[in-house]
Amino acid sequence: PPAPGSAPADPSAPPPRALGPPPLGPVGAAPRAEARPCPEERECSVSADTVLAPLRAALDSCRPSVQKQVCNDIGRRLTVLEEAWAQGKLSAPVRKRMSLLVQELQQQHWDAADEIHRSLMVDHVNEVSQWMVGVKRLIAETRNLPDAATDGSAEPEPEPKTETKSGQEE
């Protein structure tokens, strides 16, 4: 017997159909980081010169020891970065992270600068792919400069310490 409150099944009616595929696209997805307004306006108003001047200075310091062709390529890519910045094509998160990358580069924190570069390539590839290769190369070339290891945060060359056979330093 049918359950109370339900209509009897019509034997001539077609069987009930499955619901069908779920709707396409994200449903109630969290907004992407780029869509959120900047928490502090000061953080988003990084000037192009704040980022580009140190990058160009790093490139100039590489010129004596790096092939001319490599330096010219890095310079061209920095120009692409500068033009994208001037045309307002860079989002606030990209501008902010580039500012952080430059700070790490200036402090010779090579691994931190490289990590910021990687995160930008992963999170904002369409925005940075034209010029980020030049920034990556600049980080690598600056890291390889002979005087780059003078800062304690860089990978220092081991200090010449001699040990006696008893294990004490002289």
C-alpha positions as CSV (number, residue, x, y, z in Angstrom):
1,P,0.0,0.0,0.0
2,P,1.2,3.5,-0.7
3,A,2.6,5.5,2.2
4,P,0.1,7.9,3.8
5,G,0.1,11.3,2.2
6,S,1.5,10.2,-1.1
7,A,-0.3,9.8,-4.4
8,P,-0.6,6.3,-5.8
9,A,2.0,5.7,-8.6
10,D,0.6,5.8,-12.1
11,P,1.7,2.6,-13.8
12,S,1.6,4.3,-17.2
13,A,3.8,7.2,-16.1
14,P,7.5,7.1,-17.0
15,P,9.9,6.3,-14.2
16,P,11.3,9.3,-12.3
17,R,14.4,10.8,-13.9
18,A,17.7,11.5,-12.4
19,L,18.5,15.1,-11.5
20,G,21.0,15.6,-14.3
21,P,24.5,17.1,-14.2
22,P,25.4,19.8,-11.7
23,P,25.6,23.4,-12.9
24,L,28.9,24.5,-14.5
25,G,31.2,27.0,-12.8
26,P,32.0,27.7,-9.1
27,V,28.9,27.9,-6.9
28,G,29.5,30.2,-3.9
29,A,33.3,30.1,-4.5
30,A,35.4,32.3,-2.3
31,P,36.5,35.5,-4.1
32,R,40.0,35.5,-5.5
33,A,42.6,37.6,-3.8
34,E,42.8,40.0,-6.7
35,A,39.1,40.9,-6.3
36,R,39.5,42.1,-2.7
37,P,40.2,45.7,-2.1
38,C,43.6,46.5,-0.6
39,P,43.4,46.6,3.2
40,E,45.6,49.6,3.4
41,E,45.8,52.1,0.5
42,R,49.4,52.8,1.4
43,E,50.3,49.2,0.6
44,C,48.8,49.4,-2.9
45,S,50.3,52.7,-3.9
46,V,53.8,51.4,-4.5
47,S,55.5,53.6,-7.1
48,A,57.1,52.1,-10.2
49,D,60.3,53.9,-9.4
50,T,60.5,52.3,-5.9
51,V,60.7,48.9,-7.7
52,L,62.4,49.8,-11.0
53,A,65.3,52.0,-9.7
54,P,66.8,49.2,-7.5
55,L,66.3,46.6,-10.3
56,R,68.1,48.9,-12.8
57,A,70.9,49.5,-10.2
58,A,71.3,45.7,-9.8
59,L,71.4,45.4,-13.6
60,D,74.1,48.1,-13.7
61,S,76.2,46.3,-11.1
62,C,76.0,43.1,-13.2
63,R,77.1,44.7,-16.4
64,P,80.9,44.3,-15.8
65,S,80.7,40.6,-15.2
66,V,77.7,39.4,-17.2
67,Q,77.4,39.0,-21.0
68,K,76.2,42.0,-22.8
69,Q,73.4,40.0,-24.5
70,V,72.1,38.8,-21.2
71,C,72.1,42.3,-19.7
72,N,70.4,43.7,-22.7
73,D,67.6,41.1,-22.4
74,I,67.1,41.8,-18.7
75,G,67.0,45.5,-19.6
76,R,64.3,44.9,-22.3
77,R,62.2,42.9,-19.8
78,L,62.5,45.6,-17.2
79,T,61.3,48.1,-19.8
80,V,58.3,45.8,-20.4
81,L,57.7,45.8,-16.6
82,E,57.9,49.6,-16.5
83,E,55.5,50.0,-19.4
84,A,52.9,47.6,-17.9
85,W,53.2,49.5,-14.6
86,A,52.8,52.9,-16.3
87,Q,49.7,51.6,-18.2
88,G,48.1,50.4,-15.0
89,K,48.2,46.7,-16.2
90,L,49.6,45.4,-12.9
91,S,47.3,44.5,-10.0
92,A,47.9,45.8,-6.5
93,P,49.1,42.3,-5.3
94,V,51.7,42.2,-8.1
95,R,52.9,45.7,-7.3
96,K,53.1,44.9,-3.6
97,R,55.0,41.6,-4.1
98,M,57.4,43.3,-6.5
99,S,58.2,45.9,-3.9
100,L,58.9,43.1,-1.4
101,L,61.0,41.2,-3.9
102,V,63.1,44.3,-4.4
103,Q,63.6,44.8,-0.7
104,E,64.8,41.2,-0.4
105,L,67.1,41.7,-3.4
106,Q,68.6,44.8,-1.8
107,Q,69.2,43.0,1.4
108,Q,70.8,40.1,-0.5
109,H,68.1,37.6,0.7
110,W,68.4,35.7,-2.5
111,D,66.2,32.7,-1.5
112,A,63.4,35.0,-0.2
113,A,63.5,37.1,-3.5
114,D,63.4,33.9,-5.5
115,E,60.5,32.6,-3.5
116,I,58.5,35.8,-4.2
117,H,59.4,35.5,-7.8
118,R,58.0,31.9,-7.9
119,S,54.8,32.9,-6.1
120,L,54.2,35.6,-8.6
121,M,54.8,33.2,-11.5
122,V,52.3,30.8,-9.9
123,D,49.6,33.2,-8.8
124,H,49.8,35.9,-11.6
125,V,51.4,34.1,-14.6
126,N,49.4,36.0,-17.2
127,E,50.3,39.4,-15.6
128,V,54.0,38.8,-15.1
129,S,55.2,36.2,-17.7
130,Q,56.4,38.9,-20.2
131,W,59.0,40.4,-17.8
132,M,59.5,38.1,-14.8
133,V,62.1,35.9,-16.6
134,G,64.3,39.0,-16.6
135,V,63.8,39.6,-12.9
136,K,64.6,35.9,-12.2
137,R,67.8,36.2,-14.3
138,L,68.7,39.4,-12.5
139,I,68.3,37.7,-9.1
140,A,70.5,34.9,-10.3
141,E,73.2,37.2,-11.8
142,T,73.2,39.5,-8.8
143,R,73.6,36.5,-6.5
144,N,76.6,35.4,-8.5
145,L,78.4,38.7,-8.3
146,P,81.8,38.5,-6.5
147,D,80.8,41.0,-3.8
148,A,77.4,39.5,-3.2
149,A,78.6,37.2,-0.5
150,T,79.9,40.0,1.7
151,D,76.6,40.5,3.5
152,G,76.0,38.1,6.4
153,S,72.5,37.1,5.1
154,A,74.0,35.9,1.8
155,E,75.6,32.6,1.5
156,P,78.9,33.5,3.0
157,E,82.2,31.9,2.1
158,P,83.5,30.0,5.0
159,E,85.9,32.0,7.1
160,P,89.4,30.6,7.1
161,K,89.6,29.0,10.5
162,T,92.2,26.4,11.3
163,E,91.6,23.8,13.8
164,T,94.3,22.0,15.8
165,K,94.2,18.3,16.2
166,S,92.7,18.8,19.7
167,G,89.6,20.4,18.0
168,Q,90.2,23.9,19.3
169,E,90.3,26.9,17.0
170,E,93.4,28.9,16.7
